Amino acid sequence: MQQETCIQLFVHKQGNAGKDTLCAMAVQAAAQDGADVNTRPEAAAGVQPRPRWLSATSGEGLEETVRALVEAGAEVDQADNMGRTALYAAAERGHAM
């Protein structure tokens, strides 16, 4: 999905000024187009699944994006394959949400 590619580009790009605002805008646009905000970014074959968007953005400290995901219906208690939630991802990296 094109919107997921856009979000993925900004979330995983380090040092991008304004990244949080751009990600939040991409989430809002994707949600308006009907994207499922509870999906995972695609991982390469044979690679451990990536965290869901909410966990990935929480771990990066992208507060505007986290807010946009929650407003778009992201499940805040959804755990990854190791039982970690978005709150855990944020706390693990020192981000207070």
ROSETI-666569 format. One record per residue: residue in three letters; residue number from 0; x negated, y negated, z of N, C-alpha, C, O in turn. Coordinates in Angstrom, 2 decimals, padded with zeros to 5 digits. Each point is the difference from the previous one (the first is absolute). Last residue first. Layout:
+------+-----+---------+---------+---------+---------+---------+---------+---------+---------+---------+---------+---------+---------+
| rest |  nr |    n.c1 |    n.c2 |    n.c3 |   ca.c1 |   ca.c2 |   ca.c3 |    c.c1 |    c.c2 |    c.c3 |    o.c1 |    o.c2 |    o.c3 |
+------+-----+---------+---------+---------+---------+---------+---------+---------+---------+---------+---------+---------+---------+
|  ALA | NUM |       X |       Y |       Z |       X |       Y |       Z |       X |       Y |       Z |       X |       Y |       Z |
...
+------+-----+---------+---------+---------+---------+---------+---------+---------+---------+---------+---------+---------+---------+
END
This chain:
+------+-----+---------+---------+---------+---------+---------+---------+---------+---------+---------+---------+---------+---------+
| rest |  nr |    n.c1 |    n.c2 |    n.c3 |   ca.c1 |   ca.c2 |   ca.c3 |    c.c1 |    c.c2 |    c.c3 |    o.c1 |    o.c2 |    o.c3 |
+------+-----+---------+---------+---------+---------+---------+---------+---------+---------+---------+---------+---------+---------+
|  MET |  96 | -005.25 | -008.94 |  027.05 |  001.14 | -000.31 | -000.86 |  001.20 | -000.35 |  000.82 |  001.06 | -000.29 | -000.56 |
|  ALA |  95 | -006.75 |  000.66 |  000.80 |  001.21 | -000.10 |  000.83 |  001.14 | -000.43 | -000.91 | -000.05 | -001.08 | -000.59 |
|  HIS |  94 | -004.85 |  003.70 | -000.31 |  000.97 | -000.99 | -000.47 |  001.23 |  000.04 |  000.90 |  000.62 |  001.04 |  000.18 |
|  GLY |  93 | -004.82 |  001.85 | -000.26 | -000.04 | -001.25 |  000.76 |  000.96 | -001.07 | -000.44 | -000.24 | -001.18 |  000.25 |
|  ARG |  92 | -000.42 |  005.92 | -001.77 | -000.91 | -000.96 | -000.64 |  000.02 | -001.37 |  000.66 | -000.54 | -000.96 | -000.55 |
|  GLU |  91 |  003.29 |  004.56 |  002.11 | -001.29 |  000.66 | -000.21 | -001.04 | -000.98 | -000.58 | -001.19 |  000.13 |  000.27 |
|  ALA |  90 |  005.76 | -001.44 |  000.23 | -000.73 |  000.00 |  001.26 | -001.40 |  000.59 | -000.17 | -000.96 | -000.49 |  000.59 |
|  ALA |  89 |  003.89 |  000.58 | -004.33 | -000.34 | -001.38 |  000.37 | -000.86 | -000.04 |  001.25 | -001.01 | -000.71 |  000.04 |
|  ALA |  88 |  002.67 |  004.89 | -001.41 | -000.98 | -000.49 | -000.98 | -000.43 | -001.42 |  000.34 | -001.19 | -000.33 | -000.11 |
|  TYR |  87 |  004.64 |  002.23 |  002.66 | -001.27 |  000.64 |  000.31 | -001.09 | -000.54 | -000.93 | -001.11 | -000.31 |  000.43 |
|  LEU |  86 |  005.48 | -001.01 | -001.31 | -000.48 | -000.64 |  001.23 | -001.36 |  000.56 |  000.40 | -000.88 | -000.75 |  000.42 |
|  ALA |  85 |  003.15 |  002.77 | -004.00 | -000.57 | -001.29 | -000.39 | -000.55 | -000.74 |  001.21 | -001.03 | -000.66 | -000.09 |
|  THR |  84 |  001.16 |  005.87 |  000.79 |  000.96 | -000.96 | -000.52 | -000.72 | -001.28 | -000.43 | -001.22 | -000.12 |  000.17 |
|  ARG |  83 | -000.32 |  005.62 |  000.36 | -000.25 | -001.42 |  000.33 |  001.05 | -000.88 | -000.67 |  000.34 |  000.18 | -001.17 |
|  GLY |  82 | -001.11 |  004.81 |  000.84 |  000.85 | -000.45 |  001.08 | -000.17 | -001.46 |  000.39 |  000.52 | -000.41 |  001.04 |
|  MET |  81 | -002.51 |  003.01 | -004.75 | -000.73 |  000.25 |  001.24 |  000.78 | -000.53 |  001.21 | -000.53 | -000.05 |  001.11 |
|  ASN |  80 |  002.02 | -000.47 | -005.68 | -000.20 |  001.44 |  000.17 | -000.79 |  000.36 |  001.26 | -000.12 |  001.17 |  000.34 |
|  ASP |  79 |  002.85 | -005.72 | -000.12 | -000.74 |  000.61 | -001.11 | -000.22 |  001.48 |  000.30 |  000.54 |  000.53 |  000.97 |
|  ALA |  78 |  003.79 | -003.48 |  000.87 | -001.40 |  000.37 |  000.26 | -000.64 |  000.60 | -001.25 |  000.67 |  000.53 | -000.88 |
|  GLN |  77 |  003.62 | -004.09 |  002.26 | -000.43 |  001.09 | -000.89 | -001.49 |  000.27 |  000.21 | -000.82 | -000.91 | -000.11 |
|  ASP |  76 |  003.76 | -002.59 |  002.10 | -000.42 |  001.15 |  000.81 | -000.49 |  001.17 | -000.83 | -000.29 |  001.07 |  000.55 |
|  VAL |  75 |  002.02 | -005.22 | -002.44 | -001.13 | -000.34 |  000.86 | -000.50 |  001.17 |  000.83 | -001.15 | -000.02 |  000.45 |
|  GLU |  74 |  003.55 | -000.61 | -005.40 |  000.26 |  000.71 |  001.25 | -001.21 | -000.16 |  000.92 | -001.07 |  000.55 | -000.27 |
|  ALA |  73 |  002.92 | -003.98 | -003.71 | -001.03 |  000.98 |  000.34 |  000.30 |  000.61 |  001.37 |  000.38 | -000.71 |  000.94 |
|  GLY |  72 |  002.15 | -002.85 | -003.52 |  000.51 |  001.30 |  000.42 | -001.05 |  001.05 |  000.31 |  000.34 |  001.18 |  000.12 |
|  ALA |  71 | -000.60 | -006.05 | -001.32 |  000.45 |  000.74 | -001.18 |  000.44 |  001.43 |  000.36 |  000.40 |  000.76 | -000.88 |
|  GLU |  70 | -002.24 | -003.70 |  004.15 |  001.24 | -000.63 | -000.48 |  000.58 |  000.74 | -001.20 |  001.21 | -000.03 | -000.22 |
|  VAL |  69 | -005.38 |  001.44 |  001.84 |  001.03 |  000.30 |  000.98 |  001.34 | -000.59 | -000.43 |  001.04 |  000.66 |  000.10 |
|  LEU |  68 | -004.78 | -001.68 | -002.75 |  000.33 |  001.42 | -000.10 |  001.12 |  000.38 |  000.96 |  000.93 |  000.73 | -000.36 |
|  ALA |  67 | -002.66 | -005.11 |  000.58 |  000.76 |  000.19 | -001.24 |  000.42 |  001.47 | -000.17 |  001.12 |  000.28 | -000.42 |
|  ARG |  66 | -003.95 | -001.37 |  004.04 |  001.32 | -000.58 |  000.21 |  000.89 |  000.23 | -001.24 |  001.16 |  000.37 |  000.13 |
|  VAL |  65 | -005.64 |  000.86 | -000.47 |  000.70 |  000.90 |  000.92 |  001.42 | -000.49 |  000.21 |  000.95 |  000.78 | -000.05 |
|  THR |  64 | -003.71 | -003.58 | -002.36 |  000.37 |  001.17 | -000.80 |  000.74 |  001.01 |  000.85 |  000.99 |  000.58 | -000.44 |
|  GLU |  63 | -002.78 | -004.39 |  002.51 |  001.10 | -000.40 | -000.90 |  000.51 |  001.20 | -000.79 |  001.20 |  000.15 | -000.22 |
|  GLU |  62 | -005.02 |  000.56 |  003.02 |  001.24 | -000.23 |  000.74 |  001.18 | -000.39 | -000.89 |  001.10 |  000.50 |  000.20 |
|  LEU |  61 | -005.77 |  002.19 | -000.60 |  000.74 | -000.85 | -000.92 |  001.40 | -000.26 |  000.56 |  000.97 |  000.65 | -000.40 |
|  GLY |  60 | -004.93 |  002.20 |  001.95 |  000.37 | -001.24 |  000.69 |  000.76 | -000.98 | -000.87 | -000.04 | -001.20 |  000.25 |
|  GLU |  59 | -001.64 |  005.86 | -001.05 | -000.77 | -001.10 | -000.57 |  000.31 | -001.33 |  000.69 | -000.68 | -001.00 | -000.24 |
|  GLY |  58 |  003.01 |  004.97 |  001.42 | -001.41 |  000.24 |  000.27 | -000.91 | -001.10 | -000.53 | -001.09 | -000.22 |  000.53 |
|  SER |  57 |  005.67 |  000.14 | -001.57 | -000.18 | -000.25 |  001.44 | -001.46 |  000.16 |  000.38 | -000.54 | -000.80 |  000.76 |
|  THR |  56 |  001.80 |  001.92 | -005.12 | -000.04 | -001.45 |  000.18 | -000.14 | -000.38 |  001.47 | -000.62 | -001.02 |  000.32 |
|  ALA |  55 |  000.95 |  005.63 | -001.44 | -001.17 | -000.58 | -000.68 | -000.10 | -001.50 |  000.25 | -001.08 | -000.51 |  000.28 |
|  SER |  54 |  004.88 |  002.87 |  001.32 | -001.21 |  000.32 |  000.77 | -001.24 | -000.64 | -000.62 | -000.87 | -000.51 |  000.71 |
|  LEU |  53 |  004.91 |  000.01 | -003.05 |  000.08 | -000.70 |  001.28 | -001.23 |  000.27 |  000.85 | -000.55 | -000.92 |  000.61 |
|  TRP |  52 |  001.06 |  003.21 | -004.78 | -000.29 | -001.43 | -000.16 | -000.02 | -000.72 |  001.34 | -000.87 | -000.83 |  000.24 |
|  ARG |  51 | -000.32 |  005.97 |  000.00 |  001.11 | -000.74 | -000.60 | -000.34 | -001.48 | -000.01 | -000.91 | -000.45 |  000.70 |
|  PRO |  50 | -003.19 |  003.88 | -000.86 |  001.06 | -000.43 |  000.91 |  001.11 | -000.73 | -000.75 | -000.21 | -000.51 | -001.10 |
|  ARG |  49 | -002.53 |  004.30 | -001.51 | -000.27 | -001.31 |  000.57 |  001.11 | -000.37 |  000.98 |  001.09 |  000.57 | -000.06 |
|  PRO |  48 | -002.72 |  004.58 | -001.20 |  000.96 | -001.07 | -000.30 | -000.39 | -001.30 |  000.69 | -000.48 |  000.00 |  001.13 |
|  GLN |  47 | -003.32 |  003.50 | -002.50 |  000.99 | -000.13 |  001.07 |  000.94 | -001.16 | -000.32 | -000.45 | -001.05 | -000.47 |
|  VAL |  46 | -001.82 |  003.57 | -003.60 | -000.40 | -000.95 |  001.03 |  001.12 | -000.10 |  001.02 |  001.18 |  000.09 | -000.34 |
|  GLY |  45 | -000.98 |  002.46 | -003.81 | -000.92 |  000.64 |  000.94 | -000.47 | -000.91 |  001.13 | -000.79 |  000.43 |  000.84 |
|  ALA |  44 |  002.52 | -002.91 | -005.07 |  000.25 |  001.42 |  000.24 | -001.05 |  000.57 |  000.95 | -001.20 | -000.26 | -000.15 |
|  ALA |  43 |  002.22 | -004.91 |  000.63 | -000.54 |  000.87 | -001.03 |  000.27 |  001.46 |  000.36 |  000.17 |  000.33 |  001.17 |
|  ALA |  42 |  003.21 | -004.02 |  000.60 | -001.38 |  000.41 |  000.26 | -000.44 |  000.90 | -001.15 |  000.82 |  000.62 | -000.67 |
|  GLU |  41 |  003.21 | -004.70 |  001.46 | -000.44 |  001.28 | -000.56 | -001.47 |  000.25 |  000.31 | -000.83 | -000.90 | -000.09 |
|  PRO |  40 |  004.06 | -001.91 |  003.38 | -000.77 | -000.22 | -001.24 | -000.47 |  001.36 | -000.51 | -000.29 |  000.90 |  000.79 |
|  ARG |  39 |  004.74 | -000.82 |  001.99 | -001.45 | -000.07 |  000.19 | -000.65 | -000.41 | -001.32 |  000.49 |  000.33 | -001.08 |
|  THR |  38 |  004.70 | -001.56 |  003.05 | -000.83 |  000.94 | -000.74 | -001.46 | -000.15 |  000.39 | -000.38 | -000.92 |  000.71 |
|  ASN |  37 |  004.39 | -001.70 |  000.69 | -000.47 |  001.06 |  000.90 | -000.84 |  001.05 | -000.72 | -000.27 |  001.06 |  000.56 |
|  VAL |  36 |  002.61 | -004.90 | -002.53 | -001.14 | -000.49 |  000.79 | -000.52 |  001.04 |  000.97 | -000.97 | -000.25 |  000.72 |
|  ASP |  35 |  003.60 |  000.26 | -005.63 |  000.09 |  000.63 |  001.31 | -001.23 | -000.39 |  000.80 | -001.11 |  000.43 | -000.33 |
|  ALA |  34 |  003.52 | -003.33 | -003.79 | -001.09 |  000.90 |  000.38 |  000.22 |  000.54 |  001.41 |  000.53 | -000.70 |  000.87 |
|  GLY |  33 |  002.22 | -002.57 | -003.65 |  000.44 |  001.32 |  000.44 | -001.09 |  000.98 |  000.38 |  000.28 |  001.19 |  000.14 |
|  ASP |  32 | -000.36 | -006.03 | -001.46 |  000.13 |  000.87 | -001.17 |  000.38 |  001.43 |  000.37 |  000.10 |  000.87 | -000.86 |
|  GLN |  31 | -000.90 | -004.10 |  004.21 |  001.12 | -000.52 | -000.79 |  000.24 |  000.84 | -001.24 |  001.13 |  000.11 | -000.48 |
|  ALA |  30 | -004.87 |  000.88 |  003.15 |  001.23 |  000.38 |  000.70 |  001.23 | -000.49 | -000.77 |  001.00 |  000.71 | -000.08 |
|  ALA |  29 | -005.25 | -001.98 | -001.51 |  000.21 |  001.44 | -000.20 |  001.31 |  000.45 |  000.65 |  000.75 |  000.79 | -000.58 |
|  ALA |  28 | -002.11 | -005.25 |  001.26 |  000.38 |  000.22 | -001.40 |  000.30 |  001.47 | -000.27 |  000.97 |  000.34 | -000.68 |
|  GLN |  27 | -002.61 | -001.48 |  004.94 |  001.33 | -000.57 | -000.20 |  000.50 |  000.23 | -001.42 |  001.16 |  000.36 | -000.21 |
|  VAL |  26 | -005.58 |  000.90 |  001.21 |  000.96 |  000.87 |  000.68 |  001.42 | -000.50 | -000.22 |  000.90 |  000.78 | -000.32 |
|  ALA |  25 | -004.38 | -003.45 | -001.25 |  000.11 |  001.21 | -000.83 |  001.00 |  000.96 |  000.61 |  000.78 |  000.63 | -000.72 |
|  MET |  24 | -001.85 | -004.50 |  003.15 |  000.78 | -000.35 | -001.18 |  000.21 |  001.22 | -000.90 |  001.08 |  000.17 | -000.56 |
|  ALA |  23 | -003.89 |  000.33 |  004.26 |  001.39 | -000.18 |  000.45 |  000.90 | -000.34 | -001.18 |  001.11 |  000.51 | -000.10 |
|  CYS |  22 | -005.73 | -000.24 | -000.72 |  000.58 |  001.33 |  000.26 |  001.46 | -000.11 |  000.41 |  000.85 |  000.76 | -000.46 |
|  LEU |  21 | -003.26 | -004.75 | -000.10 |  000.22 |  000.67 | -001.29 |  000.63 |  001.37 |  000.18 |  000.89 |  000.38 | -000.76 |
|  THR |  20 | -002.17 | -002.76 |  004.63 |  001.13 | -000.66 | -000.66 |  000.33 |  000.67 | -001.33 |  001.16 |  000.21 | -000.33 |
|  ASP |  19 | -004.98 |  001.33 |  002.63 |  001.21 |  000.32 |  000.74 |  001.23 | -000.61 | -000.66 |  001.02 |  000.68 | -000.15 |
|  LYS |  18 | -005.40 | -001.64 | -001.60 |  000.46 |  001.36 | -000.28 |  001.33 |  000.31 |  000.69 |  000.88 |  000.62 | -000.59 |
|  GLY |  17 | -003.95 | -004.69 |  000.35 |  001.44 | -000.01 | -000.24 |  000.60 |  001.37 | -000.24 |  001.14 |  000.11 | -000.45 |
|  ALA |  16 | -006.15 | -000.23 | -000.41 |  000.65 | -001.12 |  000.68 |  001.48 |  000.01 | -000.35 |  000.37 |  000.12 | -001.17 |
|  ASN |  15 | -003.67 |  004.11 |  001.24 |  000.82 | -000.77 | -000.93 |  000.72 | -001.09 |  000.76 |  000.90 |  000.28 |  000.80 |
|  GLY |  14 | -003.98 |  003.45 |  000.78 | -000.45 | -001.37 | -000.13 |  000.78 | -000.87 | -000.96 | -000.51 | -001.02 | -000.45 |
|  GLN |  13 |  000.92 |  006.26 | -000.28 | -000.55 | -000.67 |  001.17 | -000.36 | -001.45 | -000.33 | -000.41 | -000.31 | -001.12 |
|  LYS |  12 |  004.12 |  004.05 | -000.83 | -001.07 | -000.90 | -000.43 | -000.47 | -000.80 |  001.22 |  000.80 | -000.69 |  000.64 |
|  HIS |  11 |  002.93 |  003.80 | -000.59 | -001.29 |  000.66 |  000.10 | -001.18 | -000.87 | -000.46 | -001.15 |  000.43 |  000.08 |
|  VAL |  10 |  005.76 | -001.97 | -000.12 | -000.23 |  000.57 |  001.32 | -001.41 |  000.54 |  000.11 | -000.65 | -000.18 |  001.04 |
|  PHE |   9 |  002.21 | -001.58 | -005.24 | -000.26 | -001.01 |  001.01 | -000.33 |  000.58 |  001.37 | -000.87 | -000.52 |  000.69 |
|  LEU |   8 |  001.90 |  003.46 | -004.31 | -001.12 | -000.85 | -000.39 | -000.33 | -000.99 |  001.10 | -001.17 | -000.15 |  000.37 |
|  GLN |   7 |  005.04 |  002.81 |  000.07 | -001.21 |  000.77 |  000.24 | -001.24 | -000.85 | -000.31 | -000.97 |  000.04 |  000.75 |
|  ILE |   6 |  005.19 | -001.80 | -001.82 | -000.21 |  000.02 |  001.45 | -001.31 |  000.69 |  000.31 | -000.79 | -000.49 |  000.82 |
|  CYS |   5 |  002.05 |  000.55 | -005.30 | -000.29 | -001.36 |  000.42 | -000.30 | -000.05 |  001.50 | -000.98 | -000.61 |  000.42 |
|  THR |   4 |  002.46 |  004.65 | -002.22 | -001.35 | -000.27 | -000.46 | -000.44 | -001.39 |  000.43 | -001.14 | -000.19 |  000.41 |
|  GLU |   3 |  005.56 |  001.44 |  000.40 | -000.91 |  000.71 |  000.90 | -001.44 | -000.25 | -000.40 | -000.86 | -000.16 |  000.87 |
|  GLN |   2 |  004.22 | -001.54 | -003.67 | -000.08 | -000.75 |  001.24 | -000.96 |  000.66 |  000.97 | -000.76 | -000.68 |  000.67 |
|  GLN |   1 |  001.71 |  002.89 | -004.80 | -000.83 | -001.19 | -000.17 | -000.16 | -000.79 |  001.30 | -001.09 | -000.47 |  000.30 |
|  MET |   0 |  001.81 |  005.82 | -000.62 |  000.84 | -001.17 |  000.00 | -000.89 | -001.24 |  000.00 | -000.97 | -000.07 |  000.75 |
+------+-----+---------+---------+---------+---------+---------+---------+---------+---------+---------+---------+---------+---------+
END
